[in-house]
């Protein structure tokens, strides 16, 4: 694969990785930086474009851009309502970052907070190493009317890179690669595998599940959504899907009504619309 640093660099070549952490290590070796400097990667664009995030699959012709740590900033937030208006994702290697900011929300009114910012600490409590769902839960559980501080790390930007405030959640290609081409499927556990690109049905089902993840948990995760679609296709009922998900993804503690909606979205998509 060809790779560059998103803010500008010569082109490097990487190979021999089987998961995201190994991918970051390979990129870091090429550019002589620490893997912990990499916040996230995008495919085929150097911009902070959440529609082009590297997820669980990489097309064999995709060009990888690595976004590295830039400036650190702190912002004080007062929670005047239950929802902050943040959607969280993570890079698969210990950093949770902001994937979307809801228009009109508490966070949207804070111009210093941007899509692509990594959340490093909440009230001086470091959250590096936490999964996105853990960070989303921490933010939900913060009390109302009590100010708190977010320590954020923004990706290093070239002069022509402007961070976006929000993007639609309705793009069917979010975090995915074009169907009909072979892709490298990266897995959290186990080796990477070479597969055909997802079918239009699988892409649409994964998008629906990703939307449900955002609605119920305040996270988006294309790899997680794809894993849940695969499980749902093999489950004869929502109850069986709940048992299957508990065995492979028990740390998420998915609510029963959420699992029922996932099963309906995959197995009975017309009824779920």
N, C-alpha and C positions, 0 to 999 in steps of 0.2 A: 504494500500500500504506500502511496505517496502522502506525505504529511508536511504541514507548515505550522508555525506559531501564528495564531490569528492576528496578532498585532503587527506581524511582519517578520519574515525570516527566509533564508534559503530553503529550498525543498529538500526534504529528507526521505529516506525509504525505510520502512519497518516491516518485519515479518516475525514469525515464530511466537505469536502470543495466542492464548486460549481463553482469556477473560479480560475484563476491563482493567483490572489492576496491572496485569502483565502488559496490556496495551500502553498504559500510562508510563510504565517503566521503560518500554522500548522507545517511546517518544522522548522521554527525559534523557535517555542515553544519546540519542541523535543530536539533541540540542544542548547537552551538557548542563542540564538543570536537575533539580530534585523532583521526583514524581509528585511530591506533595505541593509543588508549585502549580500543578494543573488542576483547574477548577472543573472543567467539563470540555467536551469536544463537540463540534458540529461537523456535518457532512456537506461538502461541496459549497460552503460559504464561510467567509472569515467573520461574518457579522454575528452579533449576539441574537440569533434567530432561533427561538424556541420550537419552531416548526421543523427545524433541521437538526435537532439534537441527536447525537449518537446514542442509540438505545441498545437493544439486545441483538440487532442485526446490522451488518455492514455489507452493502453491495460490493462485489469484487472490483468494480470500477470506481468506487467512491473515493474522494479525496478528503483526508481527515485534517481538520483544523483544530489545534489545541489552544484553549483560552486559559491563560495563566494569571496568577495573582497580581493584582494591581494595588491600588490604594486601599487602606483600611479606614473605615469611617464608623462613627457611632451616632445613633439617632435615638432620641427619647420618644416613646409612644405612650399615649394614654388610651386605654381601651374603653371607648364610650359605648360600644355595642359588642355583642357576642362575637361577631365575625370581623376579623381584621381585613379580609379581602385579599388574602395571600393564597396562592397555590404553590405547594412545595414539591420539589422532586430531588433526587440525589444522583451523584455521579457514579455510584457503584464502588467508590473507593474512599468513603468516609466523609464526603462533603455534601451537605444539603444546601440547596440554593432555590431562589425564587424563580418559578417558571411563569407565573402570571400574576398580575395585579388587577383586581376587579375595579372597573371604572366607578367612581363615586364613593369608593370605600375609604376607611380610615387611612390605610397605607397609601392609597392613590393621592391623598392630599399632602403627603410628605414627598416633595420632589427629589429629596436626596436618596430615596429608596428606589432601586431600578430592577427590572427583570434581568436575571443573570447574576445578581449579587449573591454571594455565598454567605450563609448565616454562620458566623463563627462562635458567637456567644449570646446568651440571653441573660441579662443582669449579671454579667461577669462569670456566668456558669458556662464553660465551654461545651459546645455540642458537637465538636469535631469527632467523628466516629459514630455518631447517632444516625439511624436511618431516617428517611424523610417522614415516615408516619409517626415516629417518636417526636420529631420536632414539631409537626403539625399538632400533635396531642398536647405538647407543652404550651404552645401558643394558645390553644383553645382553653386550657385550664387556668390561664392567667386571670386574676380577678379584675372585674370592671373598676373603672375610676382610679385605679392605682397605676401610676406611671411605671414603665419598665424601659430598659435600654437594650437595643439590638446592636451588636458589633458585627458589621458587615465587611466583606472583602469584595470589591468590584473587580471584574476581569480587566486586564490591561488592554487599553484601547489604542488603535491607530487613530490618526487625525480624522479619518472619514467615517469612523464607527460611532454611531449614535444609538444608545440603548433604547429599546422600545418599552412603552408603558404597559401595553396590554395587547393580546392577540385573540382572535376568535378561537373557540375550542372545537370548531366544526370542521377542521381540515381533516379529510380522511387519510392523508399521508403523514400525519404528525408522527415524528419519531420512527418513521418506517422508510423502507426503500421501495423503489419501483417494482411492481410484480412482474413476473415473467423472466427475471434474471436470477442467476445463482447468487446466494448471499452467504456470508459467514455468520452463523448464529452463535453468539457469545452467551455462555451460561454461567450463573453464579457458582454452581457446583457441576463438576464434570467437564469434559473436554469440549471445545468448540466443534461445531459440525457444519459441513457444507450442505446447504439446502436450497431448494427452489424458493423464489420469493413468495411471500404470502399471497393467497388468492384474494380476489376482490371481496369475497364473503368474509374471509379471515380478517382482512384489513378493517372492514366495516364493523365486524363484531368486536374487534380489539378497540376500535374508537368508542363504541358504545360503553364497553367496560371501563375504559379510561375516563369517560365522562362520569360514570357512576362512582369511580374512585374519588374523583374531584368533589362530587356532590356529597358523598358520605364521609370522606376522610380528609379532604383538603389537600390531596396529593395527585400528581399525575405520574404515571410510570408505564411506558409502552411495553417494556419487557414483562413486568408483572401482569399487565392486561393480556398479553399474548399467552403467558403461562396459564392464566385463568380460563381463557378461551379453549386452550387445548384440554384442560381438565373438564370443562363443561361439555365439550363434544363427546367425551367418553362417559358422562354420567347420565343414567336413565331418569334421574329425578333431582330436584333441588336438595332434598335431604341427603342423597348420596354425594352430591357436589359439596355440601357443607362438610361431610366427613372427609372427603378427599382433600379439600382445601386445608382442613385442620391438620391433616397428616403432613402436608408439604409446606404449608404457610401458616402454621399455628400461631406464630408470634404476632400476626396481624390481628387476631381475635375479631374476625369479620362478624358484624351483626347478621342475624338470620334473615332479616328482610332484605339486606344488601345481597346476600348470596342468592336469595330467591329471584331478585331482579337480574342478577348476572346470568343465572340459568335461563331465565325467560329471554334475555337479550340475545343469547347465543343460540338457544334451541327453538325459540318461538319468536323470532325477531319482529314479525308483523304485529303480533299481539303486544310486544313490548314498546312499540313506537307510540 
